[in-house]
Amino acid sequence: MNKSLITSPTSTGLLANRYQLKQLIGSGGMGEVFLANDILLGGTPVAIKFLTKTVVDNKMQQDFAREALMSAALSQNSLHIVRAYDYGVNEKGKPYYVMEYLCGKSLKDLIPLPLPMFLTLSRQICLGLQCAHQGINIDGKIYPLVHRDIKPANILVIPDPILGQLVKILDFGIARFLNYASSTASTSKGFNGTLPYCSPEHLDGEKLDSRSDIYSLGVMMFEMLTGKKPWQPETDYFGAWYKAHNFEQPKAIADVQPTLKIPQKLNNLIMSCLAKKSCDRPQNIAQVLQVLNNLEEFNYPSIPTTLRPSSILSRPLDSGLPITVEQSCHKLLWPQNKPIQEIVFPQLIDTAQGAMTALWLMLPKQEIKNYALSTRYNQFIFMTSPHPMLLWVTVLYNRQLAPKWLPSYLDMQNPQNLRLVSLLAENEHYPLIFFTLEAPHSCTNVLSSRIEPTQRQMLKNWSQQIHSLPPASQPQLSKQLLKQQYKQMQSRILQHLESQPQVVLSCSI
């Protein structure tokens, strides 16, 4: 048996009557992180960070609680910051907080990066930092925040169905609010930070602002491209790094990697971030983002910054749906048992390839026309208790319009819904069939939404899992819980889509 399964920070089976601890997955100077299942949300995996047993200092506990507060508040505003959504103290008096469980790779394990990936990940890192620098609301006042430990080890890169790779900024443990008395009062004595990435003012113990993070970002961007740091002091001691950051000019990227060809504007950006004086650097992350955005838009138009090529529907044959399926959809009539109003529901259709799950929609003609150019994104959440229920969300996104949300709640004890989900998992795409609200209520458009392989596998697993669950009779309670998750999901998906350069998709098929 894995030893990490034996030791757990709680003596009861469930933490807070909700979280089933599974195993230790990480530890550091301040905390231990456990993998757990959120029983209330159908066994969803989460990560729970506990303050270590050796820490008894009240100030450390305050810092730990503040880290949870910052992650929770910031993650509501940015998809690129690890999400924390629960905090408490266990029966032994140990503080903990609950985070989303992320399965990915540390940026330090991916370095050096090819230029297209560098640009994509750097933009996302900047968007997360920008959110932190803009601050969070405390008692009605906005307080900006400095991370103070930006480095590759604190950047996680996870697979994502839209971006390909999604950046998450971790570890706000030594972050500090600006102009917040109670936080300043609790600032620990001594040095906190990682020497190769610290700004000169950080090493001097001066008051920091967002430009200190921009310096650390510059060090990290240099390393992301070259695999090496801008300086190589003789030792890793404080004095050697103090001398490098304060008095030595960074190496030139061209000298470190002579074969690496990057735009001059990017080289200038990185070197300006590494300026010794904060007044000589970009003064905010928005200025860094502007350069990165221009590089992506004008110098590298072929870089897939929003959707994978397989998700872009530019011609009828690119839709992912066989022509016979499209023809079948266009021949459909609005079901007589459905009202004539703006609604969406899943229903099976018969095609030459067999039965297929589709989304049926009724909308005004103009709205159907508006959303003919849109990005499609879908997500699924499954809840096993108190009642097995599936939430299937499809979003039609066009930056010039309000997003069109198409949620469906499926009682998985219903055999018909179980078949819908089983068939959904068998196909890489599902059709969205549009009928006009105006008479004669005919099908005027068919779009396609792609289901990622990982999502299809989840749907298959859930469909099989149903057979081992006991009968339940509380569908409304599960639906209410899923609605709460849906509300949180909406803001995250929007942040996901809005943070990307606009890609126009032609979808008429």
C-alpha positions as CSV (number, residue, x, y, z in Angstrom):
1,M,0.0,0.0,0.0
2,N,1.2,3.5,-0.7
3,K,2.4,5.0,2.6
4,S,0.9,8.3,1.7
5,L,-2.5,6.7,1.9
6,I,-1.9,5.7,5.6
7,T,-1.1,9.2,7.0
8,S,-3.8,11.7,6.7
9,P,-4.3,15.0,8.6
10,T,-7.7,13.9,9.9
11,S,-8.8,10.9,11.9
12,T,-12.3,10.8,10.5
13,G,-13.4,9.4,7.1
14,L,-14.6,12.7,5.8
15,L,-13.2,16.2,6.2
16,A,-15.9,18.7,6.9
17,N,-18.4,15.9,6.2
18,R,-17.6,16.4,2.5
19,Y,-14.0,15.6,1.4
20,Q,-12.7,12.1,1.3
21,L,-8.9,12.3,1.6
22,K,-7.0,9.9,-0.7
23,Q,-3.3,10.5,-0.7
24,L,-0.5,12.9,-0.1
25,I,0.6,14.5,-3.4
26,G,2.9,17.3,-2.3
27,S,4.6,19.0,0.6
28,G,6.7,22.1,1.2
29,G,7.9,24.3,4.0
30,M,4.5,25.7,4.8
31,G,2.0,23.0,3.9
32,E,1.1,19.5,2.7
33,V,-1.3,18.9,-0.2
34,F,-3.6,15.9,-0.4
35,L,-5.7,14.6,-3.2
36,A,-9.3,14.2,-2.2
37,N,-12.7,13.6,-3.6
38,D,-15.5,16.1,-3.1
39,I,-18.4,13.7,-2.2
40,L,-21.0,16.5,-2.3
41,L,-20.1,17.1,-6.0
42,G,-20.2,13.5,-7.1
43,G,-16.6,12.6,-6.2
44,T,-15.0,15.4,-8.0
45,P,-11.2,15.4,-7.4
46,V,-9.9,18.3,-5.4
47,A,-6.6,19.3,-3.8
48,I,-6.5,20.2,-0.1
49,K,-3.6,22.1,1.4
50,F,-3.0,21.8,5.2
51,L,-0.7,23.9,7.3
52,T,2.2,21.7,8.3
53,K,2.2,20.2,11.9
54,T,5.5,22.0,12.7
55,V,3.9,25.4,12.1
56,V,2.3,26.8,15.2
57,D,3.1,30.5,14.8
58,N,-0.1,32.6,14.7
59,K,1.3,34.8,11.9
60,M,1.9,31.7,9.8
61,Q,-1.7,30.8,10.3
62,Q,-2.8,34.3,9.3
63,D,-0.6,34.1,6.2
64,F,-2.1,30.7,5.3
65,A,-5.6,32.0,5.6
66,R,-4.7,35.0,3.5
67,E,-3.3,32.8,0.8
68,A,-6.6,31.0,0.6
69,L,-8.5,34.3,0.5
70,M,-6.3,35.7,-2.3
71,S,-6.6,32.5,-4.4
72,A,-10.3,32.4,-3.9
73,A,-10.9,36.0,-4.7
74,L,-8.5,36.2,-7.7
75,S,-9.6,33.0,-9.3
76,Q,-13.1,34.5,-9.6
77,N,-11.6,37.1,-11.9
78,S,-9.1,35.0,-13.9
79,L,-9.0,31.5,-15.2
80,H,-5.2,31.7,-15.0
81,I,-5.0,31.6,-11.2
82,V,-5.5,28.3,-9.3
83,R,-9.0,28.3,-7.8
84,A,-9.6,28.0,-4.1
85,Y,-13.2,27.6,-2.9
86,D,-13.3,26.4,0.7
87,Y,-11.4,27.1,4.0
88,G,-11.6,25.6,7.4
89,V,-9.9,24.0,10.4
90,N,-10.0,20.2,10.9
91,E,-10.9,18.4,14.2
92,K,-7.2,18.6,15.3
93,G,-7.1,22.3,14.8
94,K,-5.1,22.3,11.5
95,P,-6.1,25.0,9.0
96,Y,-6.7,23.9,5.4
97,Y,-8.1,25.2,2.2
98,V,-9.6,23.4,-0.8
99,M,-8.3,24.0,-4.4
100,E,-9.2,22.7,-7.8
101,Y,-7.1,19.6,-8.6
102,L,-4.9,20.3,-11.6
103,C,-3.2,17.6,-13.6
104,G,-0.5,19.0,-15.8
105,K,3.2,19.8,-16.0
106,S,5.3,22.5,-14.4
107,L,6.6,25.1,-16.7
108,K,10.1,24.4,-15.5
109,D,9.8,20.9,-17.0
110,L,8.8,22.3,-20.5
111,I,11.6,24.8,-20.9
112,P,12.9,25.8,-23.4
113,L,9.8,26.4,-25.5
114,P,9.2,26.9,-29.2
115,L,8.3,30.5,-30.0
116,P,4.6,29.9,-30.8
117,M,4.1,28.1,-27.4
118,F,6.1,30.8,-25.7
119,L,3.8,33.5,-27.0
120,T,0.7,31.6,-26.0
121,L,1.8,30.8,-22.5
122,S,3.4,34.2,-21.9
123,R,0.1,35.9,-22.7
124,Q,-1.8,33.7,-20.3
125,I,0.8,34.3,-17.5
126,C,0.4,38.0,-18.1
127,L,-3.4,37.8,-17.9
128,G,-3.2,36.1,-14.5
129,L,-0.6,38.6,-13.2
130,Q,-2.7,41.5,-14.5
131,C,-5.6,40.2,-12.5
132,A,-3.5,40.0,-9.3
133,H,-2.1,43.5,-9.9
134,Q,-5.6,44.9,-10.3
135,G,-6.3,43.6,-6.8
136,I,-9.2,42.3,-4.8
137,N,-11.9,44.0,-2.9
138,I,-11.5,44.1,0.9
139,D,-14.2,45.9,2.9
140,G,-15.3,47.8,-0.2
141,K,-11.8,49.0,-1.2
142,I,-9.6,47.6,-4.0
143,Y,-6.1,46.5,-2.9
144,P,-3.5,45.6,-5.6
145,L,-1.4,42.6,-5.0
146,V,2.2,41.6,-5.9
147,H,3.0,37.9,-6.2
148,R,6.7,38.2,-5.3
149,D,7.7,34.7,-6.4
150,I,7.0,34.4,-10.1
151,K,9.1,31.6,-11.5
152,P,8.6,28.5,-13.7
153,A,8.0,26.2,-10.8
154,N,5.0,28.3,-9.8
155,I,3.4,28.1,-13.3
156,L,1.4,24.9,-14.1
157,V,0.5,24.1,-17.7
158,I,-2.5,21.8,-18.1
159,P,-4.2,20.3,-21.2
160,D,-7.3,22.3,-22.3
161,P,-9.9,21.7,-25.0
162,I,-9.8,25.3,-26.3
163,L,-6.4,26.6,-25.7
164,G,-4.4,23.4,-26.1
165,Q,-2.4,24.5,-23.0
166,L,-3.9,26.4,-20.1
167,V,-1.7,28.3,-17.6
168,K,-2.4,28.4,-13.9
169,I,-0.4,30.6,-11.6
170,L,0.3,28.9,-8.2
171,D,1.5,29.7,-4.7
172,F,0.4,33.1,-3.5
173,G,2.0,32.1,-0.1
174,I,4.4,35.1,0.0
175,A,2.3,37.5,-2.0
176,R,1.5,40.9,-0.4
177,F,-1.2,43.4,-0.8
178,L,-0.2,47.0,-1.5
179,N,-1.4,49.7,0.9
180,Y,-3.1,47.3,3.3
181,A,-2.2,48.0,6.8
182,S,-3.0,44.6,8.4
183,S,-1.1,42.8,5.7
184,T,1.9,45.1,6.0
185,A,1.9,44.6,9.7
186,S,2.1,40.8,9.3
187,T,5.0,40.9,6.8
188,S,7.5,38.3,8.0
189,K,11.1,39.2,8.9
190,G,13.8,38.0,6.7
191,F,13.9,37.3,3.0
192,N,11.2,35.6,1.1
193,G,11.6,34.8,-2.6
194,T,13.6,32.8,-5.1
195,L,17.0,34.4,-5.7
196,P,17.4,34.0,-9.5
197,Y,14.1,35.7,-10.2
198,C,14.1,38.5,-7.6
199,S,14.2,42.1,-8.6
200,P,16.9,44.4,-7.3
201,E,14.4,46.3,-5.1
202,H,13.2,42.9,-3.7
203,L,16.7,42.0,-2.6
204,D,17.2,45.4,-1.1
205,G,14.1,44.9,1.1
206,E,12.3,47.9,-0.5
207,K,8.6,48.3,-0.8
208,L,7.5,46.4,-3.9
209,D,4.9,47.1,-6.6
210,S,3.8,45.3,-9.8
211,R,7.1,46.2,-11.5
212,S,8.9,43.8,-9.3
213,D,6.8,41.0,-10.7
214,I,7.5,42.3,-14.2
215,Y,11.2,41.9,-13.5
216,S,10.7,38.3,-12.4
217,L,8.6,37.8,-15.5
218,G,11.5,39.1,-17.7
219,V,13.9,36.6,-16.1
220,M,11.3,33.8,-16.7
221,M,10.6,34.8,-20.3
222,F,14.4,34.8,-21.0
223,E,14.6,31.3,-19.6
224,M,11.5,30.1,-21.4
225,L,13.2,30.9,-24.7
226,T,16.8,29.9,-24.0
227,G,16.6,27.3,-21.3
228,K,19.1,29.5,-19.3
229,K,18.9,32.4,-16.9
230,P,20.2,35.9,-17.9
231,W,23.0,35.6,-15.4
232,Q,25.2,32.7,-14.2
233,P,26.9,33.8,-10.9
234,E,29.7,31.7,-9.4
235,T,27.5,30.6,-6.5
236,D,23.8,30.4,-5.6
237,Y,24.3,32.4,-2.4
238,F,22.5,35.6,-1.7
239,G,25.6,37.8,-2.2
240,A,26.3,36.4,-5.7
241,W,22.7,36.9,-6.9
242,Y,22.6,40.4,-5.2
243,K,25.6,41.4,-7.3
244,A,24.1,39.9,-10.5
245,H,20.7,41.6,-10.2
246,N,22.0,45.0,-9.0
247,F,25.2,45.4,-11.0
248,E,25.6,42.9,-13.9
249,Q,23.9,43.4,-17.2
250,P,21.9,40.4,-18.4
251,K,23.4,38.3,-21.2
252,A,22.1,38.8,-24.7
253,I,19.6,36.2,-25.9
254,A,21.5,36.0,-29.2
255,D,24.7,35.1,-27.2
256,V,23.0,32.4,-25.1
257,Q,21.2,30.8,-28.0
258,P,22.8,32.0,-31.3
259,T,20.5,29.8,-33.4
260,L,17.3,31.2,-31.9
261,K,15.6,33.7,-34.1
262,I,13.1,36.0,-32.3
263,P,11.5,39.3,-33.3
264,Q,13.5,42.4,-32.3
265,K,10.4,43.7,-30.5
266,L,10.3,40.6,-28.3
267,N,14.0,40.9,-27.5
268,N,13.5,44.5,-26.6
269,L,10.5,43.7,-24.4
270,I,12.4,41.0,-22.4
271,M,15.4,43.3,-21.9
272,S,13.3,46.2,-20.8
273,C,11.6,43.9,-18.2
274,L,15.1,43.2,-16.8
275,A,16.0,46.9,-16.3
276,K,17.7,47.5,-12.9
277,K,15.5,50.5,-12.1
278,S,11.8,49.9,-11.9
279,C,11.0,53.2,-13.7
280,D,12.9,51.8,-16.8
281,R,10.7,48.7,-17.1
282,P,7.2,48.4,-18.5
283,Q,5.1,50.1,-15.9
284,N,2.3,47.6,-15.9
285,I,1.4,44.2,-17.4
286,A,-0.9,45.8,-19.9
287,Q,2.2,47.2,-21.7
288,V,3.7,43.7,-21.8
289,L,0.5,42.2,-23.1
290,Q,0.3,44.9,-25.9
291,V,3.6,43.8,-27.3
292,L,2.8,40.1,-27.1
293,N,-0.6,40.6,-28.7
294,N,0.9,42.5,-31.6
295,L,3.5,39.8,-32.1
296,E,0.8,37.1,-32.3
297,E,-1.5,39.1,-34.5
298,F,0.9,40.6,-37.0
299,N,4.0,38.4,-37.0
300,Y,2.5,35.0,-36.4
301,P,-1.0,34.8,-37.8
302,S,-0.8,31.0,-38.1
303,I,-0.3,30.4,-34.4
304,P,-3.4,28.6,-33.0
305,T,-4.1,30.9,-30.1
306,T,-7.8,30.1,-29.6
307,L,-8.9,26.8,-31.2
308,R,-7.2,23.8,-32.4
309,P,-7.5,23.4,-36.2
310,S,-9.8,20.4,-35.8
311,S,-12.2,22.7,-34.0
312,I,-12.4,25.4,-36.6
313,L,-15.3,25.1,-39.0
314,S,-14.5,27.0,-42.1
315,R,-16.2,25.0,-44.8
316,P,-19.0,22.5,-45.0
317,L,-16.7,19.6,-45.2
318,D,-14.8,20.8,-42.1
319,S,-17.8,20.6,-39.8
320,G,-17.0,17.2,-38.5
321,L,-20.4,15.9,-39.4
322,P,-20.9,13.6,-42.4
323,I,-22.9,15.1,-45.2
324,T,-25.6,12.5,-44.7
325,V,-26.0,13.6,-41.1
326,E,-26.3,17.3,-42.2
327,Q,-28.9,16.3,-44.8
328,S,-30.8,14.4,-42.2
329,C,-30.8,17.4,-39.8
330,H,-32.2,19.7,-42.5
331,K,-35.1,17.4,-43.1
332,L,-36.2,17.3,-39.5
333,L,-39.5,18.9,-38.3
334,W,-40.1,20.6,-35.0
335,P,-41.5,18.0,-32.5
336,Q,-45.2,18.4,-31.9
337,N,-44.8,17.8,-28.2
338,K,-42.5,20.8,-27.8
339,P,-43.7,24.4,-27.4
340,I,-43.1,27.1,-29.9
341,Q,-40.7,29.3,-27.9
342,E,-37.0,29.9,-27.3
343,I,-35.9,26.5,-25.9
344,V,-33.1,24.0,-26.2
345,F,-33.2,20.3,-25.5
346,P,-31.3,17.1,-26.4
347,Q,-33.0,14.5,-28.6
348,L,-31.9,11.6,-30.7
349,I,-32.0,11.8,-34.5
350,D,-31.9,8.9,-37.0
351,T,-29.1,9.1,-39.6
352,A,-27.6,6.8,-42.2
353,Q,-24.9,6.1,-39.6
354,G,-27.5,5.2,-36.9
355,A,-28.9,7.1,-34.0
356,M,-27.1,10.2,-32.8
357,T,-27.6,12.7,-30.0
358,A,-28.2,16.3,-31.1
359,L,-29.1,19.6,-29.5
360,W,-32.4,21.1,-30.8
361,L,-32.9,24.9,-30.6
362,M,-35.6,27.3,-31.4
363,L,-34.5,30.9,-31.8
364,P,-35.6,34.0,-33.8
365,K,-34.2,34.0,-37.4
366,Q,-32.0,37.0,-36.8
367,E,-30.4,35.4,-33.7
368,I,-29.7,32.2,-35.7
369,K,-28.0,34.4,-38.3
370,N,-26.0,36.2,-35.7
371,Y,-24.6,33.1,-34.1
372,A,-23.8,31.5,-37.5
373,L,-20.3,33.0,-36.9
374,S,-19.4,31.7,-33.5
375,T,-17.0,29.6,-31.4
376,R,-18.5,26.5,-29.8
377,Y,-17.4,25.2,-26.5
378,N,-18.9,22.5,-24.3
379,Q,-18.4,21.1,-20.9
380,F,-20.0,18.3,-18.8
381,I,-20.4,17.9,-15.0
382,F,-21.7,14.7,-13.4
383,M,-23.1,14.3,-9.9
384,T,-23.7,10.9,-8.4
385,S,-25.3,11.9,-5.1
386,P,-27.8,12.7,-3.8
387,H,-29.2,11.9,-7.2
388,P,-27.3,11.0,-10.4
389,M,-27.6,14.0,-12.7
390,L,-25.6,15.3,-15.7
391,L,-25.1,18.9,-16.7
392,W,-24.3,19.4,-20.4
393,V,-23.4,22.9,-21.3
394,T,-22.8,24.3,-24.8
395,V,-21.8,27.9,-25.4
396,L,-22.0,29.9,-28.7
397,Y,-19.5,32.7,-28.4
398,N,-19.1,35.8,-30.6
399,R,-17.2,38.7,-29.1
400,Q,-19.7,41.2,-30.7
401,L,-22.7,39.5,-29.0
402,A,-23.7,38.2,-25.6
403,P,-22.8,34.5,-25.2
404,K,-25.6,32.1,-25.9
405,W,-25.7,29.5,-23.1
406,L,-27.3,26.2,-23.8
407,P,-27.6,24.1,-20.6
408,S,-29.3,20.7,-20.3
409,Y,-29.9,18.9,-17.1
410,L,-30.3,15.1,-17.5
411,D,-31.6,12.8,-14.9
412,M,-29.3,9.8,-15.4
413,Q,-31.8,7.4,-13.8
414,N,-34.0,8.0,-16.8
415,P,-33.2,5.2,-19.4
416,Q,-33.8,7.6,-22.3
417,N,-31.3,10.1,-20.9
418,L,-28.8,7.4,-20.3
419,R,-29.0,6.4,-24.0
420,L,-28.6,10.0,-25.0
421,V,-25.4,10.3,-23.1
422,S,-24.1,6.9,-24.2
423,L,-24.6,7.8,-27.9
424,L,-23.1,11.3,-27.2
425,A,-19.9,9.6,-26.1
426,E,-19.7,7.5,-29.3
427,N,-19.3,10.5,-31.7
428,E,-16.6,13.1,-31.9
429,H,-19.1,15.8,-32.9
430,Y,-22.8,16.5,-32.1
431,P,-25.1,18.7,-34.2
432,L,-26.8,21.8,-33.0
433,I,-30.1,22.0,-35.0
434,F,-31.6,25.5,-35.3
435,F,-35.3,26.0,-36.0
436,T,-36.9,29.4,-36.5
437,L,-39.2,30.9,-33.9
438,E,-41.1,32.4,-36.8
439,A,-43.4,30.2,-38.9
440,P,-43.1,27.8,-40.5
441,H,-40.6,26.8,-37.7
442,S,-38.2,25.1,-40.2
443,C,-34.6,24.0,-39.7
444,T,-32.5,26.8,-41.2
445,N,-29.0,26.0,-39.9
446,V,-26.9,23.1,-38.4
447,L,-23.7,23.7,-36.5
448,S,-21.3,21.2,-35.1
449,S,-19.6,21.1,-31.7
450,R,-16.6,18.8,-31.1
451,I,-16.3,16.7,-28.0
452,E,-12.7,16.2,-26.8
453,P,-11.5,12.5,-26.4
454,T,-11.1,13.0,-22.7
455,Q,-14.7,14.3,-22.4
456,R,-16.0,11.4,-24.4
457,Q,-14.2,8.9,-22.1
458,M,-15.7,10.6,-19.1
459,L,-19.2,10.3,-20.6
460,K,-18.6,6.6,-21.2
461,N,-17.3,6.1,-17.6
462,W,-20.3,7.9,-16.2
463,S,-22.8,5.9,-18.3
464,Q,-21.3,2.7,-17.0
465,Q,-21.1,4.0,-13.4
466,I,-24.8,4.5,-13.3
467,H,-25.5,0.8,-13.1
468,S,-23.6,0.5,-9.8
469,L,-25.4,3.3,-8.1
470,P,-28.3,2.7,-5.7
471,P,-31.7,4.1,-6.6
472,A,-32.2,7.8,-5.6
473,S,-35.2,10.1,-5.4
474,Q,-33.8,13.6,-5.1
475,P,-33.3,15.0,-8.6
476,Q,-34.2,18.5,-7.7
477,L,-31.5,18.7,-5.0
478,S,-28.9,17.5,-7.4
479,K,-30.1,20.0,-10.0
480,Q,-29.8,22.9,-7.5
481,L,-26.3,21.9,-6.7
482,L,-25.4,21.7,-10.4
483,K,-27.0,25.1,-11.0
484,Q,-24.5,26.5,-8.4
485,Q,-21.7,24.8,-10.3
486,Y,-23.1,26.1,-13.6
487,K,-23.0,29.7,-12.3
488,Q,-19.4,29.4,-11.4
489,M,-18.6,27.6,-14.6
490,Q,-20.1,30.5,-16.7
491,S,-17.6,33.1,-15.5
492,R,-14.7,30.8,-15.9
493,I,-15.6,29.8,-19.5
494,L,-16.1,33.5,-20.4
495,Q,-12.7,34.4,-19.0
496,H,-11.4,31.6,-21.0
497,L,-12.9,32.8,-24.3
498,E,-12.5,36.6,-23.7
499,S,-8.8,36.3,-22.9
500,Q,-8.1,35.1,-26.4
501,P,-7.6,36.9,-29.7
502,Q,-10.9,36.8,-31.7
503,V,-11.1,34.0,-34.2
504,V,-14.1,34.2,-36.6
505,L,-15.6,30.9,-37.5
506,S,-17.8,30.4,-40.6
507,C,-20.3,27.8,-39.6
508,S,-23.1,27.6,-42.1
509,I,-23.4,24.1,-43.3
